[in-house]
Amino acid sequence: MDKINSKTPPKTYWILILVSVLVGYLLFVVLKDEFSVQSLVFLSGIPFLLFVAGIFGLLWPKIKPTGDAIYITHALWVGLLFIVLFFIHVWIILPRMCPDFGACLGI
């Protein structure tokens, strides 16, 4: 297997995390009254995507595969990382934005 050389410095991933926090703050604190709750729920995916990309980029040197035999382990670690971050988003962040989540979506 060829060695993967990443030229992206860790500073880039910290910037993604910082931008995600800033976008989240702007959307959910500063501009909260400008959007409907349904729009805010759907727009919450933007800071989530930026945050997950930053976290994944920072953790990549620790979890990247080094041989053919450990690809399943790598896939499980990445899946676990994403599911934990997704559950934090769905169970902690979204309920703070909209306590009655079904009503916020118009269901």
CNS distance restraints for C-alpha pairs under 8 A (distance, minus, plus):
assign (resid   1 and name CA) (resid  67 and name CA) 6.81 0.50 0.50
assign (resid   1 and name CA) (resid  68 and name CA) 7.42 0.50 0.50
assign (resid   8 and name CA) (resid  12 and name CA) 6.80 0.50 0.50
assign (resid   9 and name CA) (resid  13 and name CA) 7.58 0.50 0.50
assign (resid  10 and name CA) (resid  14 and name CA) 6.50 0.50 0.50
assign (resid  10 and name CA) (resid  57 and name CA) 7.44 0.50 0.50
assign (resid  10 and name CA) (resid  58 and name CA) 6.20 0.50 0.50
assign (resid  11 and name CA) (resid  15 and name CA) 6.18 0.50 0.50
assign (resid  12 and name CA) (resid  16 and name CA) 6.38 0.50 0.50
assign (resid  12 and name CA) (resid  54 and name CA) 7.88 0.50 0.50
assign (resid  13 and name CA) (resid  17 and name CA) 6.36 0.50 0.50
assign (resid  13 and name CA) (resid  53 and name CA) 7.38 0.50 0.50
assign (resid  13 and name CA) (resid  54 and name CA) 4.32 0.50 0.50
assign (resid  13 and name CA) (resid  55 and name CA) 7.08 0.50 0.50
assign (resid  13 and name CA) (resid  57 and name CA) 5.86 0.50 0.50
assign (resid  13 and name CA) (resid  58 and name CA) 6.19 0.50 0.50
assign (resid  14 and name CA) (resid  18 and name CA) 6.14 0.50 0.50
assign (resid  14 and name CA) (resid  54 and name CA) 6.27 0.50 0.50
assign (resid  14 and name CA) (resid  58 and name CA) 7.84 0.50 0.50
assign (resid  15 and name CA) (resid  19 and name CA) 6.01 0.50 0.50
assign (resid  15 and name CA) (resid  54 and name CA) 7.72 0.50 0.50
assign (resid  16 and name CA) (resid  20 and name CA) 6.11 0.50 0.50
assign (resid  16 and name CA) (resid  50 and name CA) 5.68 0.50 0.50
assign (resid  16 and name CA) (resid  51 and name CA) 6.45 0.50 0.50
assign (resid  16 and name CA) (resid  53 and name CA) 7.24 0.50 0.50
assign (resid  16 and name CA) (resid  54 and name CA) 5.21 0.50 0.50
assign (resid  17 and name CA) (resid  21 and name CA) 6.35 0.50 0.50
assign (resid  17 and name CA) (resid  50 and name CA) 6.39 0.50 0.50
assign (resid  17 and name CA) (resid  51 and name CA) 4.88 0.50 0.50
assign (resid  17 and name CA) (resid  54 and name CA) 5.28 0.50 0.50
assign (resid  17 and name CA) (resid  55 and name CA) 7.32 0.50 0.50
assign (resid  18 and name CA) (resid  22 and name CA) 6.21 0.50 0.50
assign (resid  19 and name CA) (resid  23 and name CA) 5.97 0.50 0.50
assign (resid  19 and name CA) (resid  47 and name CA) 7.72 0.50 0.50
assign (resid  19 and name CA) (resid  50 and name CA) 7.35 0.50 0.50
assign (resid  20 and name CA) (resid  24 and name CA) 6.01 0.50 0.50
assign (resid  20 and name CA) (resid  46 and name CA) 7.59 0.50 0.50
assign (resid  20 and name CA) (resid  47 and name CA) 4.32 0.50 0.50
assign (resid  20 and name CA) (resid  48 and name CA) 6.98 0.50 0.50
assign (resid  20 and name CA) (resid  49 and name CA) 7.99 0.50 0.50
assign (resid  20 and name CA) (resid  50 and name CA) 5.30 0.50 0.50
assign (resid  20 and name CA) (resid  51 and name CA) 5.46 0.50 0.50
assign (resid  21 and name CA) (resid  25 and name CA) 6.04 0.50 0.50
assign (resid  21 and name CA) (resid  47 and name CA) 6.81 0.50 0.50
assign (resid  21 and name CA) (resid  51 and name CA) 7.75 0.50 0.50
assign (resid  22 and name CA) (resid  26 and name CA) 6.08 0.50 0.50
assign (resid  23 and name CA) (resid  27 and name CA) 6.04 0.50 0.50
assign (resid  23 and name CA) (resid  46 and name CA) 7.99 0.50 0.50
assign (resid  23 and name CA) (resid  47 and name CA) 6.07 0.50 0.50
assign (resid  24 and name CA) (resid  28 and name CA) 5.83 0.50 0.50
assign (resid  24 and name CA) (resid  29 and name CA) 7.86 0.50 0.50
assign (resid  24 and name CA) (resid  44 and name CA) 7.26 0.50 0.50
assign (resid  24 and name CA) (resid  47 and name CA) 5.71 0.50 0.50
assign (resid  25 and name CA) (resid  29 and name CA) 5.32 0.50 0.50
assign (resid  25 and name CA) (resid  30 and name CA) 6.72 0.50 0.50
assign (resid  26 and name CA) (resid  30 and name CA) 4.86 0.50 0.50
assign (resid  26 and name CA) (resid  31 and name CA) 5.86 0.50 0.50
assign (resid  26 and name CA) (resid  32 and name CA) 7.89 0.50 0.50
assign (resid  27 and name CA) (resid  31 and name CA) 5.06 0.50 0.50
assign (resid  27 and name CA) (resid  32 and name CA) 5.79 0.50 0.50
assign (resid  27 and name CA) (resid  40 and name CA) 7.22 0.50 0.50
assign (resid  28 and name CA) (resid  32 and name CA) 4.81 0.50 0.50
assign (resid  28 and name CA) (resid  40 and name CA) 7.32 0.50 0.50
assign (resid  28 and name CA) (resid  97 and name CA) 7.68 0.50 0.50
assign (resid  31 and name CA) (resid  35 and name CA) 7.04 0.50 0.50
assign (resid  32 and name CA) (resid  36 and name CA) 7.99 0.50 0.50
assign (resid  32 and name CA) (resid  40 and name CA) 7.66 0.50 0.50
assign (resid  35 and name CA) (resid  39 and name CA) 6.09 0.50 0.50
assign (resid  35 and name CA) (resid  40 and name CA) 6.42 0.50 0.50
assign (resid  36 and name CA) (resid  40 and name CA) 6.35 0.50 0.50
assign (resid  37 and name CA) (resid  41 and name CA) 6.16 0.50 0.50
assign (resid  37 and name CA) (resid  97 and name CA) 7.75 0.50 0.50
assign (resid  37 and name CA) (resid  98 and name CA) 7.14 0.50 0.50
assign (resid  37 and name CA) (resid 104 and name CA) 5.97 0.50 0.50
assign (resid  38 and name CA) (resid  42 and name CA) 6.44 0.50 0.50
assign (resid  38 and name CA) (resid 104 and name CA) 5.35 0.50 0.50
assign (resid  38 and name CA) (resid 105 and name CA) 5.43 0.50 0.50
assign (resid  38 and name CA) (resid 106 and name CA) 7.69 0.50 0.50
assign (resid  39 and name CA) (resid  43 and name CA) 5.96 0.50 0.50
assign (resid  40 and name CA) (resid  44 and name CA) 5.96 0.50 0.50
assign (resid  41 and name CA) (resid  45 and name CA) 7.68 0.50 0.50
assign (resid  41 and name CA) (resid  94 and name CA) 6.98 0.50 0.50
assign (resid  41 and name CA) (resid  97 and name CA) 7.58 0.50 0.50
assign (resid  41 and name CA) (resid 104 and name CA) 7.85 0.50 0.50
assign (resid  41 and name CA) (resid 105 and name CA) 7.91 0.50 0.50
assign (resid  43 and name CA) (resid  47 and name CA) 7.96 0.50 0.50
assign (resid  44 and name CA) (resid  48 and name CA) 6.39 0.50 0.50
assign (resid  45 and name CA) (resid  49 and name CA) 5.92 0.50 0.50
assign (resid  46 and name CA) (resid  50 and name CA) 6.39 0.50 0.50
assign (resid  47 and name CA) (resid  51 and name CA) 5.96 0.50 0.50
assign (resid  48 and name CA) (resid  52 and name CA) 6.06 0.50 0.50
assign (resid  48 and name CA) (resid  89 and name CA) 7.34 0.50 0.50
assign (resid  49 and name CA) (resid  53 and name CA) 6.10 0.50 0.50
assign (resid  50 and name CA) (resid  54 and name CA) 6.21 0.50 0.50
assign (resid  51 and name CA) (resid  55 and name CA) 6.18 0.50 0.50
assign (resid  52 and name CA) (resid  56 and name CA) 5.93 0.50 0.50
assign (resid  52 and name CA) (resid  82 and name CA) 7.47 0.50 0.50
assign (resid  52 and name CA) (resid  85 and name CA) 7.24 0.50 0.50
assign (resid  53 and name CA) (resid  57 and name CA) 6.03 0.50 0.50
assign (resid  54 and name CA) (resid  58 and name CA) 6.24 0.50 0.50
assign (resid  55 and name CA) (resid  59 and name CA) 6.14 0.50 0.50
assign (resid  56 and name CA) (resid  60 and name CA) 5.82 0.50 0.50
assign (resid  59 and name CA) (resid  63 and name CA) 6.39 0.50 0.50
assign (resid  60 and name CA) (resid  64 and name CA) 5.46 0.50 0.50
assign (resid  63 and name CA) (resid  74 and name CA) 6.44 0.50 0.50
assign (resid  63 and name CA) (resid  77 and name CA) 7.32 0.50 0.50
assign (resid  63 and name CA) (resid  78 and name CA) 7.89 0.50 0.50
assign (resid  64 and name CA) (resid  74 and name CA) 6.73 0.50 0.50
assign (resid  65 and name CA) (resid  70 and name CA) 6.33 0.50 0.50
assign (resid  65 and name CA) (resid  71 and name CA) 6.13 0.50 0.50
assign (resid  65 and name CA) (resid  74 and name CA) 5.99 0.50 0.50
assign (resid  66 and name CA) (resid  70 and name CA) 7.32 0.50 0.50
assign (resid  67 and name CA) (resid  71 and name CA) 7.30 0.50 0.50
assign (resid  70 and name CA) (resid  74 and name CA) 6.27 0.50 0.50
assign (resid  71 and name CA) (resid  75 and name CA) 6.12 0.50 0.50
assign (resid  72 and name CA) (resid  76 and name CA) 6.17 0.50 0.50
assign (resid  73 and name CA) (resid  77 and name CA) 6.24 0.50 0.50
assign (resid  74 and name CA) (resid  78 and name CA) 6.19 0.50 0.50
assign (resid  75 and name CA) (resid  79 and name CA) 6.00 0.50 0.50
assign (resid  76 and name CA) (resid  80 and name CA) 6.00 0.50 0.50
assign (resid  77 and name CA) (resid  81 and name CA) 6.13 0.50 0.50
assign (resid  78 and name CA) (resid  82 and name CA) 6.25 0.50 0.50
assign (resid  79 and name CA) (resid  83 and name CA) 6.06 0.50 0.50
assign (resid  80 and name CA) (resid  84 and name CA) 6.09 0.50 0.50
assign (resid  81 and name CA) (resid  85 and name CA) 6.30 0.50 0.50
assign (resid  82 and name CA) (resid  86 and name CA) 5.94 0.50 0.50
assign (resid  83 and name CA) (resid  87 and name CA) 6.02 0.50 0.50
assign (resid  84 and name CA) (resid  88 and name CA) 6.25 0.50 0.50
assign (resid  85 and name CA) (resid  89 and name CA) 6.25 0.50 0.50
assign (resid  86 and name CA) (resid  90 and name CA) 6.12 0.50 0.50
assign (resid  87 and name CA) (resid  91 and name CA) 5.59 0.50 0.50
assign (resid  87 and name CA) (resid  92 and name CA) 7.66 0.50 0.50
assign (resid  88 and name CA) (resid  92 and name CA) 5.28 0.50 0.50
assign (resid  88 and name CA) (resid  93 and name CA) 6.71 0.50 0.50
assign (resid  89 and name CA) (resid  93 and name CA) 4.97 0.50 0.50
assign (resid  89 and name CA) (resid  94 and name CA) 6.24 0.50 0.50
assign (resid  90 and name CA) (resid  94 and name CA) 5.32 0.50 0.50
assign (resid  90 and name CA) (resid  95 and name CA) 7.22 0.50 0.50
assign (resid  91 and name CA) (resid  95 and name CA) 6.25 0.50 0.50
assign (resid  92 and name CA) (resid  96 and name CA) 6.56 0.50 0.50
assign (resid  93 and name CA) (resid  97 and name CA) 6.58 0.50 0.50
assign (resid  94 and name CA) (resid  98 and name CA) 6.13 0.50 0.50
assign (resid  94 and name CA) (resid  99 and name CA) 7.87 0.50 0.50
assign (resid  94 and name CA) (resid 101 and name CA) 7.69 0.50 0.50
assign (resid  95 and name CA) (resid  99 and name CA) 4.77 0.50 0.50
assign (resid  95 and name CA) (resid 100 and name CA) 7.41 0.50 0.50
assign (resid  95 and name CA) (resid 101 and name CA) 6.69 0.50 0.50
assign (resid  98 and name CA) (resid 104 and name CA) 6.45 0.50 0.50
assign (resid 100 and name CA) (resid 104 and name CA) 6.44 0.50 0.50
assign (resid 101 and name CA) (resid 105 and name CA) 6.52 0.50 0.50
assign (resid 102 and name CA) (resid 106 and name CA) 6.44 0.50 0.50
assign (resid 102 and name CA) (resid 107 and name CA) 5.36 0.50 0.50
assign (resid 103 and name CA) (resid 107 and name CA) 5.79 0.50 0.50
